[in-house]
């Protein structure tokens, strides 16, 4: 580590980008990624059948150059581009696509619920296959644009989660606990990346080091855009003071009035809904006592923006004579929520949608395992029925309206409480070009480039 500052100084390679990240990566296997960091990196290493254009909010061809559904939207056929190869030179064909989607349906993963409607996959030839579904599903192509639906080789090594083989614009050259190195895929079927490589280092940047780009930076200023979803408080309905509907509503209503976030906060603004442009009814008040004299437990994870919110919740509860024990977990432990959920009353978490807001809402409401656990059997069944109607709706506009109605009852009935929308951004050197943020606060690595020092 003594040589690290020298290594991170000015590089002779003007097409090599250096980025610090705040923690080691949990996995790069698309099947298991859940966090923004891992999902973003998976998108750089792997490709998917379809892509999404943020400007037009429409699906676009990617590995599949064309697709169509029958009249019932229960059978979808896709046609693949010829000549696409994985990083190891093996062909990316219909059999690889079939195996990738089949494992989403069969193997345990965080988003397995989203592919439960798959009934059969038929490979017609090397460049064409069909998916047969149990129910009408106009969202099926959009399910296949997520990071989890990235196409992987049929044969994968034991170290695939750390050294994966994809077909995306970058390949993994090396991966250790301290460093991930990506190199440009010179055989990429689209335009090759403008950079030769990207190094991501797991450390807080030492003084004087030359990092070109810092991700997940708190961005101050009212002109900065808001992230596409929100930070929220979730009640565990299996706990005594949240199991009763009236008591749960009374607790969350107390925490909602007035908002815990000041309106002039430069880093965030109070949330009026789960999405920044949604105005939703607040938590319905209830004539039920607060748990005065009790000590509740709140779980959150290591994110700088969560700490002041957790303290604000503790202060608000203290005013009602309620104690709060705050447990801040590292992200891998937070993901294993079965280990701590039973002893937790409240969860402080956040959701950041990807560029396709339509399917992101569906995925969040229907696929988030922690939300399903919080809703209990009755609430989860109600959610599943509502989303079944959503996927049978061909109109994107009508689906967005349906998501907002679902969010209305989640908030009004005190299942969760939207708290804030954070301002998104990155800290970038003036040398970095091609920097365009998506709705989730990330950027396409393949479009980045470096100007000369005097450019």
N, C-alpha and C positions, 0 to 999 in steps of 0.2 A: 504493500500500500504506500510505501515511501515514495515510489516513483509515480504515483497516480497524478499529483498536480502537474508534473512535467508532461505526462501523457495527454492530459486534458487541456494542455495549452494549444496554441495555434498549430493547426495541422497542415502538413504539406499537401494533403489531398483536399482540394477545394470542393470536392463532391462527397464529403463524408460529414454527416450531421451527428452531433452529440446532444443527448437528452438525458437529464437525471429523472429517475422515478423513485417514489418514496418507499417502495416495499418490493420484496421478491415476488415473482410471478407464481401464482398457484398452479396453473396448467395452461398449455396452449393446444390442448385437444378440444376442438370445437364442441364436442358433445357435452363438455362439463363447464364451459365458461359461463360466468354469471355477471362479473363486474365489468364496468366500462373499460378499464385498462386492458384486461385480457381480451375482451370482445373486440376492441379496436385493433389490437395486434393480430388477432386471428384474421381480421378482414384484410390485413396487409399480406399475410402469408398464404391465404386460401382464396378461392373463388367460389361463387354460388351460381345457381341456374339463372337467376334474374338479378337486376340491380334496380336502384331507385333514384330518380332524378328529383332533387330537392326543389328545383325552380318550378317545375311543372307538376310536381307531386304525382308522378306517374311511374309505373313499372317500365323498365327498359331491358332489352336483351343483354345477357352476359354469356355464361357458358351455353345457355340455350338461345338460339337465334330466333326461335318461334315457339309458340304454344297455343293450344286451343282447348276449350271445354265443350262437352255436349250440352244439350239444352237444360239438363237438370243440374249442371255443375257438380256432378258426382264422378265424372271421368275426365281426366286431364291428360293430354298428350303433349310431350315436349320433344323438340328436335335440337340436337346438339351441334355445336361447331366442330368441323373436322380438324384434325391435326393438333389439338390441344394436348400438352404433355404436363405431367407432374414434374417437380424439380429434379427428380432422379431419372427423368427421361421416359418413364413408363406412360402409356397412353391414358388419357382421361376419357373414358367411354361410358356408354349407358350402363354397363355392369358396375362400374365404380359409383355412378350416381345412385343406382338402385341400392347398393350396399350401404351407402352413406345415409340415405333416407330411411332405410329399413332399420338401421341401428337407432335412429331417433325414436322410432316407434317401439322397438323391442328392448333396448338397453336402458337401465335406470339412469336418468339424468334430470337436471333441474327443470327442463322444459318438455319432458316426456308427455305431459298432459296435452300439449298442443298438437300432437300427432296421433292421438288415439283414434281419430276417424279413418285412418288408413286401413284398407282391407286387403289390397293386393297391389303388387307392382309387376307389370309385364314389360319385358325387354323385347322390342320388335327386331332390332338389329343394333349394331355398335353405336349408332347415332340417334336412336329414337326409343322412347319408352313411354308407358302410360301408368297413371296412378288411379286406382279404383277406390272410391271413398264410400263410407257408409251413409253419409248425409250430404245434402246440398252444401257446398262450401265455396263461396266466391272469394274467399281469402286464401285459398290453397297456394297460388303462386307467391303471395306475400309471405306465407310461412317459410318459403324457400329462399328468402333474401336475408334472413337473420344470420348472425355469426354462427349460431349453433348448426345451421343447415349448410355449412360449408362442405364442399365435396372433398373427401379424403380417399387415399388409395385403399383398395381392397386388402392388400397385405401391408401391415403396419408393424414396426418393430416394438420391442418392449419399452423403448425410451421415447415413444411417439409423443407423449405429453410434454416432454422437454425439448426434443429435437424433431419436430413434426415435418412431414413432407407434404407440401401443398402444390398449388399451381399458380399462386398469386404473384403480384409484382415484385415481392421480395421473398427470398428464401432464408431460412435460419442457418447461419454459418457457425455460430457457437452460442452456447447457453450455459451459464453457471449461476450460482446464487447471487453473484455481484453484477453480472453483465449479460445482456442479450445483444448479439450482433446480427444484423440483417444485411444481406447483400442483394443487389439488383438482380432480378431474374432476366437474363439476356434473351431467353426464349419466350418471353411473355407474349401471349397472343394479341395483346393490345400494345399501345405505346409503352416502351420500357420506361422505368422510373428515370427522372432527371438526375437523381443522386446515384452514386455508386454504392453507398451503404449508409446505414444508420446504426449507431451504438447507443444503447440505453443502459445507464449505470444506476445501480441500486445504492443510492447514498444521498444525503443532504449535501448540496453543492458546497465544497470548501471555498473559502474566500480566495478570489483571484483566479479561479478556474474559468475556462472559456466554454460554457455550455451555450449552444445556439438557441435552444428552445426549452422552456420550462412549462410543463403541463400542470393542470389542476391548480392554477394560481388564483388566489383571491383577487378579484378585479374590482376596483373601486370606481364609482362614478355613475351617475344616473343615466348617462348615454350608453352604457354597456348593455348588450342584449341579455335577456333572461334565459336560463336553461329551459328546456321544453317541458319539464314537469316540475315536481316540487319535493320539498322536504316535509315530512308528515309524521304524525304521532299515531301509533297503532295500539289498540287496546286488546289485551289477551282475554278473550271471553271465557276462558277456562278458570280464571282466577276469581276469588269471591267478589271483589268490588267491581268487576267488569262483566261478570256472568249475568247479573240482573240488568235488564234493559234500561230501567229508569236510573239506576245508580251509575251505569256506564255513561248515559247521556248527561247526567248531572255533573259527573267528573270532567268530561270533555268540554261541556258548555262552560264550566268555571275556568278552564284553561284557555278558552277561545275569546273571552271577553274581559278586557280589551285584548287585541292581538298581542302576542308575545314579541313580535318584531316591530320595532319603531318604524313609522312611515318614512323617516328621513335617513334610514340606515343606508350607507353607500354601497354595501356589499350584497344586500338582498332587499326584497320588499315583501310585505305581508301577503299571504296567499288568500285570494278570494275563491279559489277553486283548485282542483288538481292540476289543471293546465293554466298558464298565465292569462289566457283570454277567456276563461270560464268564470262566470259569476254564479255561484251556487248558494243555496240557502244554508244558513249556519246550523249548528247542532241544535236540535229541538230542546228547549229547557225541560227539566223534569223536577217534580216535587219529591226529591229523594235526598237523604243526607249525604254529605261528603264523608270520606273515611277518616274523620278527625281522630288523632291519637294513634293512627296506624302508620306504618312505614312501608311505602311501596317501593318496588324495584324497577328501575328503568335501564334497559340495555341499549347501547348504541355502539358504533365502531369508530375507529381512528380516522376521523376527518375533521380538519381544523374548524370548519363551519358549524359542526355539531356542538362543540363545547359551550359556546355562549348560549345556544338554545337550550341545552340540557340544564344549564344553571338557571336560566329564566324560568323553566318549568319547575325546578326545585324551589325557587323563590316564590312563585305563584302558589304552589301547594303549601308552603310554609305559612303563608298568610291565612290559610284555612286550617292550620293546625295539623297538616299532613306532612309526614317526613318522606324524603325520597333518597334512596340509595342508587347512585349512578354507577353502572358497570360499563366501562369502555373496553371493547374487545378488539383484538387485531382482526383484520377482515377474514382470513381463513377460518378462525374460530367462530366469527359471527355467522358465516355461511353454514356451519354445522348447528343450525338453530335447535335441533332436537336435544342438544346437550344442555341448553340453558332455558328453553322456552317454558318448561313446566314451572319454573320458579320466578317468572318475569311477569310484571303487571303491564308495563308500557314499553314500547319499542320506538326509538327515534331513528328514522331511516329516510332514504330519499329514492326517488326514481328519476332517471334521465332517459327520455325516449330517443330512439334513433330517428333518422330523417323521415321515415314513413310513419307519420303520427297515427294514421288509421290503424295499422296492424300493431304498432307499439302499444296503443291503448288496449287492444284486444289481448295482447301478450301479457301485459302487466295485470289486467283485471282477471284473466283466466288462467295464467300460468305461474304467478308468483306463489310459491309454496307457503310462505309466511302469511300472506293475506288469506289464503285458503284455510290455514290453521286457525287464524283469528276469527274467521267467519263462523266456524263450527259447521256441523252437518246441515242445519237448516239454511244458514246464510250461503253456504257454498252451493247448495242445490239451487237456490234462487239465482245466484250468479250464473251457474251453468245454464239454466233455462234461458236467461236473458241473452247470454252470449251465443246460444244455439240459434236464436232468432237473428242475431247480428250477422253471423256467418252466412245465413240464408238470404241476406239482403244485398242485392247487387249494387246499390248506390252507395258510393263513398260518403256523400253528404248525409244520407240517412243513417249510416253507421255511426258517424261522428255525433249526431244528435242522440243516438241510442246510448253511446258511451257516457255522454253528459247526464242523461237520465239515471244511469247506473251510479255515477259518481254522486248525484244528488242524494240518493237514498243512503249511500255509504256514509256521507257526512251527516245528513239530517238525523240518522238513527244512531250516530255515535260509534260507528265501527272504526273510523279513522278521522283524524283532524288535520287538514292542510295547514302548514305553518308558514312556509316561506318559499319564494322563488329566488334562487341564487343567481348572481350575475356571473356570466361565463367569460372565459378568456384564457389566453396564454401570454407568457412573457417571452418575447422573441427578439433575437438580435436583429438589427437593421439589415444584416446580410441575408436573412432568410426571405426568399421570394416564394410566391405561389401559395401563400397562407390564406386559406378560406375555411372558416369554421362551419361545421354542420350544426344542426339543431342540438346535438348532444355535446357540443363543445370540443369536438375533435376534428381533425383534418386528414385529408388523403395524403399519406406520406409520398405517394408516387408523383404528386404534382409539386412537391417542395424542391427548391434549388437554392444554391448559395451564390451570392454576388461576390465579386472580388472585394478585398479589404478596402480598396479605394473607390468601389463602385457606388 
